[in-house]
Amino acid sequence: MGAEEGEVICHRPAAGTIPATSPRPPVSMSQAEIKSVPSTPGSPTAPFLPHIRSGSFADIGPRRFMEDEHVRMDDLSSCLGSPFCFPKPSAFYGVFDGHGGSEAAAYMRKNVVRLFFEDVNFPRSTEVNNLFLSEVETSLREAFLLADQSLAKESGISSSSGTTVLTAFVLGRLLVVANAGDCRAVLSRRGEAIDMSQDHRPIYPSERRRVEEMGGYIDDGYLNGILSVTRALGDWDMKTPRGSPSPLISEPELRQILLTEDDEFLIMGCDGIWDVMSSQHAVRVVRRGLRKHDDPDQCARDLIKEALRLGTYDNLTVIVVCLTSFDQREAPSPSTRKMRWWSLSSESLCSLKNLLDSSSSSSSR
């Protein structure tokens, strides 16, 4: 199954489970850092703005049915138009990993604009500051909750159908990731993997503790002996009546970071990727591809090919969001010349010395 199936794409117009192994945790911004972040290209106080382009690929893998969906919007202003306004650049990406059927994930993809922008009155501003960040976070939490409730109301969606949700916004220099489930977002900073989300699985102590406090239990690594994740949208046959506390929740975990010129790309992938490789392994695969051909679509294919080689057993979806150009970062200097060096054996050195001595004796006569 190719990338053209199961995704919504809105490109920028032409213009000129292995645990994560991140060496560093994501860097959350302080109030001072976010107080005023310029987002106007060319501003003398904004030396870096990401140059956004993306690629993706999806594959059914060894499964009988495809339950993944994904969304790419490289330019929100062009995709959504008036009356929305955003910092520049602005982009949105989502990965929806369905289970119990494809209905919940497909619903999220088809209704992504309404759920994440229209129904929650997404903040409209061209400036990134503390107030804007707070409003974005509030909007995202509300979007996850309302989407979950919408799945409960849809008569065409089975109560046993659910989906994990991973979203990423790029707003000027601000990267905001929201996650509910076991998809993962990984930022590459000069080749170092930085996890921008945490997998919500029953094996992690914080999730296990929350589940047990809500009256749930973990059996052989599964929530209530059934589900391999502790956060998801849908799955209303496992949730208590709306408004009541439940072991399975739709509340996302949010992480944000201010992007710098060291930030190269973001990988977003479903658990079929992370079941068989670490975050750092994935960064190495994508970075090697970008150095070679600078094509994010091909990098997404390469990552899925690597997961299949390593024996993944799930559907596979990958989005690669480039934040800079490897052509510009890695281009060698035109004046650089390649030098070739040879080494001589001791026998060769001795023969050369004898030859030079003989030549010197002849010329002195």
N, C-alpha and C positions, 0 to 999 in steps of 0.2 A: 504494500500500500504506500503510495507516494505522498509527498507533502501537499500536493494539490487537493488531496481528499481529506475532509475533516478539519479544515482550517478556514479562518477568515483572515484575509490579508489586505492591508491598506498601506501601500508603500508611499514613501516620500516622493513627491513629484520630481522629475528630473531637474536638476539645478547645478549648472556648473558642477541481601542487604549487608553491604560492607560498611562499617561505621565511617563517618567523615574523618578526613585526616588533615583538616585545616591547621596550618601552623599558628594562625592568629584568628581570633574571633572577629566578627564584624565590628566596625568602629561606629558607635552611635554618636550623633552630633550633640555637642553641648549647646546651651542656649546662646552662648556668645558666637559660636560658629555659624548657627543658622539665622542669627538675628537679621542679617541682610546679605543675601547671596545674589549677586548680580546675575542676570540671565539674558542680557542683551549682547549679541555677538559684536565683537569689536570694542567692548567696554575696556578701558585701561585697567580696571580693577578686576576683570574676569579673564585672566590669561588662558584659562582652559575651559572649553565647552566640548562635550562629547560629539563626535561625528557618527551619527547612528545609522546603521543598516543591519539587517538581520537575515537569517536563513533558517530553514527548519526541514525536518523530515520525520515521517512516521512509518512504522512497519508493524504488521500484525504479529510478527514473531512466531513462536511455535503454538500460539493459541488458535482456537477455531474461529473466534469472533474478535473483531476490533472494537474496543470500548473507550479508546482515548480520543480526545478532541483537543484542538489548540487554536489560538488566536494570535495574530501579529498585526500591530498597527504602528508603523514606523514614524508616522507623523499624525498626531491626534488632531491638530488644527485642520489638516486637509481631510481627514477621515470624518470628523464630526461636524466641521464647519460652524457657522453661526447657529446659536448664540454663545457657543462655548469659546473660551479663550484660555490659553495655557502659556506657561513659560516656554522659551525656545532654547533648545529643542524639546519636544515632548513626544513620548511614545508609551505604548501599553502592550503587554504580552500576558498570555494566560495559557496554562496547561491544565486540562481537566481529565483526570484518570478515573474512568468509571468502573463500577463493579456491580454485580447483580443485574447486568444488562446495560445497554448503552444509552438508555433514555435520559438519565439525569445529566450525563456529560454532554449529550447532544443539545439538551435544553439550555444548558449554560452557554454553549457556543452560540446558539441561534439568538439568544436574548442578551448577549453580553453588553451591548450598548445601553439598553434599557436598565439592566440590573446594576451596572457599575457607574453609570453617568446620569441617566435621566431620573430614575426613581429616587435616588439619594441626593439629588441636587449637588453634584460634584462641584467643589469650589472653582470659581472662575477668577483667575488672576494671572498676570504676567510676571509677578514678582514672587520670589521664594523667600519667605520669612517665617518666623515662629508661628504666626497666626495661620498662614497657609498650610504649614506642615501639620498643625493640630487639626485643621479642617479636613485635610486629606486622610489622616488616620481615622477620624470619626466617620468619614464617608465610607472608607473601606470596611470598617467593622459593621456598619449598618448594611452595606451591600451584601456581605456574607450572610448576615442574619435574615435579611429580606429574601435573598435567593433561596435559602433553606426553607423558609416558610412558603415561598412560591411553589417549590417542588412538592410540598405537602398538599397544596390545593389543586395541583394539576391532575385531573382525572385520568389522563393518558399515561401517567408515569406510575409504575408499580411502587408500592411502599417499600419493597425490598431493593429498589434501585438507588444507588448513591454514587457520589463522586468526590474525590479529593480535588482541591483547588489550590493552584499556585499562581499568583499574579505578580507582575513587576511593572512599576511606573518609572520612567525616566523623565524628570521635570527640571529642565536646566541642568545643573550639576547634581541634583538630588536624585538618588536611587532609593525607591521604597518598595520593599518586597513583603507581600502578605501570603501566609501559607496556612492551610488546614489540611493535614494529611501527610503522606510520605513522598510526595514529589520534592524536588530539591533545586534550589538556585545557588550557583557557585560563581563568585567573581574571581577573575584572574587579575592579580596585581603584580606586574612584572614576573609572571609565571608562577606566583604563589597562590594557591587555592584559598579563598576565604568564603566560608559557608554563609550565605545570606538567609538561610532558613534551617529549621530543625525538623527532622523526621518525627512525626507524631505516631509512634508505635508503642504497643503495650510493654515492650521490653525496657523502655527508658524509665528510670525511677520516678521522675517528676510526673509523667503521664500515668504511670501505674498508681501512684499515690492519689492523684486526683480521681481516677476511676474508682478506686476502692472507697474513697470518701463519699462518692456519689452512689454507693450501693452496688457498683458493678464488680466484676472479678476477671482475673486473667487466667485462662486455661490453655496451657501449652503454647503461650505466646499470642493468643487470640483474645480479643475483647469479648467477654461472655461466651468464650469458646467458639465464636463465629467470625469476627471481623479482625483483620490484621492491622487496622489503624484505629486510633482513638479520637480522631477528629475527621469529620466528613460532612458534606451536605447531602440531604436526602436520607435514605435508610430509616424512614419513619417507622418501620416495624420494630426498630431497636430503640426508639426514643420515647420518652414519656410525653404526655400531652403537652402541647405548646405552652411555653411559659414556665414549665416545671424543670428543676435541675435534672440533668441526665448524664450518665457516664460518657455517652457519645455526644460530642458537642460540635458546633459549626464555627465557633469563635476562632478567628485567625490569630496567628502570632505575627507581629510586624517587626521588621528590622529596616533601618535606613542608614545611608552613608552618603557623604559628600564625595563625589567622584573627582579624581585628580588625573594628571597626565600619565600616571603610572597604571591606571586601570585600563585593561586591554579589551576584555570581553566578559559577557555574562552567559553562563550556560544554565538553561532551565530544562529539566528532564523528569520523566516519570520514574517510578521506583524500579521499573525493568532495567534501567541503566545502573542505578545505585545498588541493586542487588548483587552485582558482579564486579563493580569497580569503585575505587575511592574517588573522592573529589579531585585529589591531586592527579590521579591517573587520567581522569577526563580532561583536566586542564592541559596536560602534556599532549594528549591526542589532538585537541583543537588548536593549541598553539603551534604544534608542528605543521598542521595543515595550513594555517593562516600564513606562516612563514613561507610555505611552498607556493600557495596559489591565491591567498587572500580572498577565499570564497566561503562565506559562512554556510551556504546551502550544502556545499561539499563537506564541510567540517561536520555538519549534523549527520550526514550520511556516514562519514567515517566513524563517528562515535557509535552509531547504531550497529555498524558492521563489527566494531570491536566488541560490543556487548554480546552480539550473537556468537562471535568467536569464543567468548568466555563462557558461553553456555546459559545465557539468560532464558527464563521460561515464561516471560510475560510479553504483553504488548509494549511497543517502544515508541516514545515521542521525545524529540529534542528540538529546542530552539536555541540558536546561537545569536546573541546580540553583540555586534562589534561596536566598540566605543571609540576606536581610533583605527587608523589604517596602518597595517603592517608594511605596506609598500613604502610609506613615508618613514616609519620608525626604523625599518631594517635595511633600507636601501644602502648599498655600499658606495663609498666615495668614488666618483669617476676616475680620480687620479690614482686610486689604489691599484697596485700591480701585484699579481701573484708571483711569488718567488719560489723556485724549486731548488731544493737542497739535496746534495748527495753525501754519503759517508763512505770512506775508504777503509778497507781492511788493513791490518798491520802489514801483511805481505805486500799489498799494493803500495803502501806508504814507503816500504823499504825499497821496492823496485823503482819508485819515482825518485827517491833520494839518490840511488845509484846512477840513474839516468842523468840527473842534474849535475852530479859530481863529475861524470864522464864528459858531459858537455862543457863544463867549466874548465876541465883540464885541457881539452882540445883547443879551446879558444885562447888559452894562455900561451900556447906554443907559437 
